[in-house]
Amino acid sequence: MSDTITAVRAALLHFTADPASAGDQAYQYYPDGLLIIKNGYIDNAGPAEQMLPLLPESVSINHYPNCLITPGFIDTHIHYPQTGMIASYGEQLLDWLEKYTFPAEKAFADPSHAEEVAEVFLNELLRNGTTTALVFGTVHPESVDAFFSQAQRRCLRMIAGKVMMDRQAPEYLLDTPESSYQQSKTLIERWHQQDRLLYAVTPRFAITSSKEQLAKAGQLLQEFPDVYLHTHLSENTDEIELIKQLFPDAKDYLDVYDTHQLLGSRSVFAHGVHLCDHQCQRLAETGSALSFCPSSNLFLGSGLFDLAKMEKYGVKVGMGTDVGGGTSFSLLQTLGDGYKVNQLKGQQLSPLKSFYLATLGGAKALNLDSKIGNFTKGKEADFVVLDYQATPLIKYRLQHTTDIAEKLFVLTTLGDDRAVAATYIMGQLAYQR
């Protein structure tokens, strides 16, 4: 069978390391670049003048003038069942769950409803340039079947799981330690490692899981060592106080998970807004990752994530939109909010670090940097084309920029879904504005 070779031309940017430690050596930028894709995988990337002679004459080039190609964005924490309740007014975390989230999730017992929402959700991701996400389902196995079916049809690299929740929630959303174990195990055997799909064991958070259920989550990780663990951690001060009451023997919030063997290189904890030094050190020791969700933390009044502290301890960090606590599917907007959170902390988030967090940093947080996250030869060819002329204001503002860092900052400050000209999955056009 002959190779399928395609090529895309525009400005090109990707990261090979963290700008916080590697500085200008962390990235490669070509003002006129060419990306060559063979059978859905990256074959080569570099300056167009060097790459063009390598192309067979029969290969047509998709040229995007006044655009920038970056690896596809990676969303390390998002709830697909909350798509229909995004932008729900006026509560902090625990009340917001009771008032909006739990009623919305009730409907996902119906497979047709789950399928409809999954389709809207995945369309929104692609429209915003997000090519991989770590996704919450609901307590219903049907929600995961619907999501994975839709993602598989589109050849997407997605991680998801059924919520485990046996207390502190409405009766209609509760499972049991045993049923959550059995249902999760069935879903793992059905979906994990099918095409580009991966499974995450998903206790909602320690408040809604008994010790018995957390032990069952740990058992699943032992039985299936290459699945993920996805949950919430230290998002809100009221939540942390309730944890202390529910787990009086635990040293701290993270210790609740640690005691049940839930930390590790495929464990991703959303938020981590209020963490002490010991918890940061423990996350780093175990290779666990945090998802920085600035839009959601601002919207729900949860607090300000300390990125500099995580860098100091060497904790892996990716970006999360956390829809529907987050108010946009756009990782560009999320990065803009991340900059503002850092400003309020008296810290700076450089635009290069922002784009690293949304691409290679997210891939590292998900332990997927051998497959996605940059344009190294052999990686899966998921990428996004960003339009420098997306809006009149972006076009005008970019006329006054002098380097790539300034261009990136304009995109994260003024950009949203309108800035995404195209999204490619395994080298195939999956969305075009």
N, C-alpha and C positions, 0 to 999 in steps of 0.2 A: 504494500500500500504506500502511495507516495505521501510525502510530508505536506501538511497544510501550513504555508508560511504567509503571515500577514505583517504589515508594518504600519506604525502610527507615528506621525511627525508633529512636533510642537516643542515648546520649551519643556525641559525634562528635569525633574527633581526627585531624588530618593536619598534615604539615609542608610549608612552602614554602621553607625554607632550613635550613642547618646551625645547630643551637642553640649550637655552640661559637663561632660568629662572630656570629650574629644574635640570640642571647639569646631573650627572650620574644617577639620579632617573628618567630621562626622557625616558629611553629605557630599553628593556629587550633583552638580547643576550644569545643565547645558542649555544656553539660551535658544539654540536651534538644535533640538535633539531628535533622535530616531530610536523607536522601540521596535525590536524585531521579535515576533512571536512565532514559535513553531509548535504545532499540534496543541495549542492552548497553554504552553509554558514559555517563560522568558528565554529567548535565545541569545539576545544581545541588546545592549543599550549604550548609547554614547552620542557624540557630536554627529549631526547629520552628514557633514562632509566626509567623515571617516566611515560611517556606516553605509552610505548609499552605494559605494562600489561593491559592497559585500552582498547586495541583494540581487537575486536572479531578476532578469528583465521582465519576466512574466508577473512579478509580484506588484500589485497595485498598492499605493500608499494612501492611507487616510490622513489628510493634512488638515490640521486645525491651526490656522494663523491666529495670532493674538490669544493663545491659550497656553495653559500649563498642564502637563501630565504628571500626576503623582500616583503612587500606589493607592489602591482603594482604601477608604477609611474603615477603621475597625472600632466598633462600638462594644465596649466590654461590659455593659450592663443596661438592659432595656427589657420592658415588660410588654410583650405583644398584646395581651388581653386588655391593656389599658389604653389602647389606641382610641377607642370611642369615648374616653373620659378625660383625655388630655385637656388642659385648661379648665380644671374644676376649681371653683373659687374658695379661697379663704379659710384653710385649716392647716394646722401643723400635722406632723406625720401620723400619730396614732388615731386622731379624730378623722383625718383625711381617709385613712384606710377603712374605718367603720362607715363613713358617710358615702364615699364614692367607690372605692376600690372593690370591696367585697361584694356589693350588689352587682357591679359590672361583671365580675368574674363568675357569678352564678350562672349566667347564660351559656357558659362554655361547656356545659354538659351536653349541649346540642351540637353534634358534629357539623351541621350545615352552617350554624352561626360561627363556629370556630374557623371553618374554612373561609368564610366570607371575610372575617377580620384578618386572618393570616394573609390573604391576598392583598387587602388594602395596606397592611403593615409592610409587606415585602416590596410593594410598589413604592411606598414612601422611602424605604431604605435606599432603593436604587435611584430614586429621584434626587436623593441627597448625597449620592456618591458613596454610600456605605455598602461594602461588599461582604463583610463578615460581622457577625454579632453574637454575643452571648446573651441568651434570651430566656426569660421566665415564661412558662406556660401558666396554667392554673392547676388546681388539685385534680382536675379531670384528665385521665389518660387521653380522652378524645381530643383535648386541646393540643397535645403533643403530636398525635398522629396527623392532625390537620396541618399543623405547622410544618412538620418534616415533609409531608407529601407535597406541599406547595414549594418548599425550598428545594427539594430533590428535582422537581420538574424544571426548575430554573438553574440547576447545576450549581447551587450556592454553597459556599463554605460557611456552615452555620452550626452553632452549639446551642442546645436547648434541653429543658427537662421539665418533668411534672413536679409541681409544688407538693411538698410534704408538710402537712399542717394538721395537728391532732388536738389543738386546744386554743383558747383565747381568740376564737373567731366564731362566726355564725355556724350553727349546726349544719346548715346546708353546704358548707365548704370544708367540713372536717373529714379526714380519713383516720386511720389508726396506724400505730407503728407497723403492724403486720401487713395491712393492705397497702400502705405506702411502699413498703419493701417489695412486695410481690408485683405491684403495678410498675414500679420503677424497673425492676429486674426484667419484666416482660418487654418494656419499652427499650431498654438497653439492648436486649437480644434482637429486637426487631430493627432498630435504627442505628445503633452506634457503629461507626466506620462503614456505613452504607454510602457509597459514592463519597461525597464531601461532608457528610453529616457526622456530628459527634454529640455524645450525650453528657449532660451535667446532672448529677444528683443535686436536688434543689430543695432543701428545707428553707421555708420562707425566711425566717430568722428564729433565733433561740426562744423568743417570746411565744411563738406559735407551735413550737415542737417540744414535747416532753423529752426527758432524758432517754426514755426508751426509744423514742423515734430518732433522736440524734445518734443513738447507738446503732440503729438499723441503717442510718445513712453511712456511718463508719464501716459497717459490715459490707455494704455495697462497694465502697471504695477498696476494701480489701479483696473482694471477689473479682472486681473488674478494675485492675490498677491503672488502666489508661483512660478511664472516664474522668470527668471534671466534677468539682464541687463548686456550687454557686449559691451564695447567700448574702445577707446584709450584716453589717457590723458597725456599731457606734455611729449611727446616723444622727441621733437626736438625744438630747439630755434626758427627756422624760423616759424614752426607751431604755436608756442605760440604767436609770433608777429602777425601772420595772425588772430588768435583768437581775439586779442585785437582790430584789425580793424573791424572784423565782429560783435563783441559783445562789443561795447564801454561802455555799461552800466554795464557790469559784473565786479565784484571785481577782479576775476582771472579766470583761465581756469576751475577749478573745480566748481566755482560758476555758470557757464553756465549750467552745468548738475544739480546742486543743485536747481537752480531756477525752473527747470522743473520736480522736484521731482524724480530724477533718482538715488539718493543715497539710500543705504539700505543694509541689510544683505545678499542679493543675487546679489549685484552689484559688478562687477569685472572690474577694469580699468587697461588696459595694459600699462606698462612702468612706468609712474610716476617718470621720471628721474629728472625733474626740479620742485620740489614742495617746497613751503615755509612752515614755521611752522604752519600757520593757516590752510593750506590745509591738512596737515598731521593730525592735530587735528580734523578737520571736518570729514575726512575719518574714523578715529577711533570712533568718536562719533556716526556715523551712521552705524557702523559695516561693512562698505564697504571694499573691498579687492583690493590689487594691485597685478599684475602679473609681476614678475621680469624676464626680458628677456635679459640676458647679451649678448648672442651670437649675437642677432639682433642689440642691442644697439652698440656693437663694430663694427659690419659689416657695419652698416649705419652711423657710426660716430655720434651717437645721444647724447652720454654722459654716465656718470657713476651713476648707481642707488645707493642710500644711504640707505643700509639695516639697519645700526645702528640707523639712524634717525627714521626709521619706527618701530624698536623695542622700541625705547624711547617713542614713542607716542602710542604704542600698536596697530599699523595698521596690519591687517591680510595680509600675503604675501604668495603667491605660486610661483612656477617656471613656466615660459613659454618658449617654443622653438621659438615661433613666426615664424615658417616656413611660407613663404619663405624669409622674412627679416632675420630670423635666418637661419643658414647654416647647421643644422643637426636636424633630428628627435630624436636624442639621448639625453635623459635627463642627462645621465652620462657626455657627452661632455658639455652640457649646464651648469651643476654644476661646471665643470672644469673652464669654462669661468666666472662663478659667483665668484669663488675663486680669479681669476685674477682681476676682477673688484674691489673686496674688497681690494686687495693688492694696487691697484692704488689709492684707497680712503684712504689708510693708516689704513685700518681695516682688521680684520681676519674673514674668514668664516670657521668654524671648519667642518671637514668631517661629524660629527654627525649632526650638524645643516643642512648641505647640504641634507643629506638623510631624515631628518625630513621635510624640505621644499618640497622635491619631493614626499613625501607620506602623512603623517598626516597633515602637514602644508598646502599642496595643498587641502586636503579634507576639512580642516577648512575654507580655503579661498573660497571654493565652497559651504560652508554650507552643506557638505555631510558627515561630520565626524561621524554621527550616522549610516552611511551605509558602508563607506569604509575608508581606510587610515591606519588601523592597524589590528592586529590579535585578537582583543577582540571577545569573544564568541557572535555569532549572526550576525557578519558583513558579507557582501558579500565576497566570497572567490576569490578575484582577487589578483594574486601575480606573482612575477617574480623570476626566478632562475638564479643567476649570477655565472658565471664560473670563478673560481680562476686560471684556466689554459687556459684561452681563447686565449692568444697569448704567444709565447715563452718569451717575455719581461715581461708580467704581471706575468707569472708563476715564472720566475726567481726573479723578484722584491719582490713578496709576500713571498718568502723563507726567506727574510730578514726583515719581519715585526714581531712586538711583540704583538700588540693588535688589536682589531677590528677597532678602529679609524684609525689606520695607513693603514689597509687593505682597508677601505672605501676610503681613500684619494688616494691610488693607483688606485682604480677602476674609480674615477672621473677624475684622471689626465691622465691615460693611456687607459681607457676603452671607448667603443663605442658599436655599435650593435653586434660586435663579442663577447662581454662579456655576452650577453643574451643567456643562454642555452635553456630556455623555458619560455613561458608565459601562465598562467592559467586564465581562465575566469569562474567565478562561480564554481570553483573547477575542471573544464574540461580543458584539454590541448588544447590551441588554437594556439600555435606556438611552434615549436621545431627546433632548429638550425640544 
